[in-house]
Amino acid sequence: MAVSLTGKVLLDTNVFIDYLRAGHHEHWVTGSPDARIRFLSAVVLLELRLGADTQRRRREVDRLQAAFPSDRVLAPTPRLFDRAGKLFRLLYGGGRGLADRLGPIDDILIALTAWQMGATLITSNVAEFRRIAASVPGLVVVSPAVVPSS
């Protein structure tokens, strides 16, 4: 399915991982000439670095990072961290039942970064990000399987 999508997009970690492992979602990662402006979340970069456990993987992350000008690598603001804490409490309570609280808080920070800048969030984890979007009016979440039309 093709969708007309212009403007800013923020790519989730899983989009990059699918690209690195299997060459999927190249149209999102490489940013073919079109009307979209791609951004990289500093939280996504952190997650990619954590998974780069070999020299080859570290070089791949270096290459991905280099593909984004520094003004296109965005970190959450202190205000977003505060909102993320409140949103985590709303969605997960204290998080006691979670095996890992880092993954959900990272997702919330990535979602809020996209929302703050008015970008569409591209993720394979559509269900979880739509759950977040239900509490963040205006956050747009799209699967990378949706092929963008120019």
C-alpha positions, 0 to 999 in steps of 0.5 A: 500500500502506498501513502502520500506522506510529506514533511518530517519523519522520525524513524524508530530503532526497529526501522534501522535494525530491519535495514541493517539486518535484512535491507528492509525499509531502504526507502525510509532509511536512505531518504530517496529524493522526496518531500520528506525530511528524516530525523534521528532521535538521540534515544534511537542512536543510544539504542543502536549503540547499545546493540552494536556489540561488534566492530562491524556493527559499530561501523554501521551505526557510525555510517547511519549517524553520519547520514544525518546532519547534526541539526537532524539528530534530536534529543528530548528536552527537559520538558519532554523528560518530565512529560515522559515520566508522567506519561509512563505513570499513566500508561504503566503505573509504577512499572512493577509488572514490567520486566524492563522499564527502559524499553517503554520509557525509550518508546515514550521519549521517541514518541514525544520527540516526534510529537514535539517536532510535528513529525510522523513516527515510522515504526514496526512497533505500531501497536505500542506507539498507537497506545502512546499516541492515544494519550498524545493528541497529534502524534502520527504513527505509520508502519514502515511497510507502508510504501511512501508515494512521492 
